[in-house]
């Protein structure tokens, strides 16, 4: 255990860094329902910005580092409606 100035690292919170997450979007007509994808991502605390249109078939999400990548994938993966489905797969995760 490392202690500095009377504090141990067991009780300290981990430092979180802003992150860019890129998802591959696929599924039956998912590209036609990007509004639903955006709405799902907006519900996640920690998502700061998203770009759903500049790269076809991809969602680029900027986070403040407090939301887990798995939460982002889970929010989008499996979205569906009448005649459409959306699947999400992690392509890249990098610090901003």
Helices and strands as residue ranges (DSSP letters): E 3-4, E 7-8, E 19-26, G 30-33, H 34-42, E 47-51, E 58-63, H 69-76, E 80-81, E 84-85, E 87-95
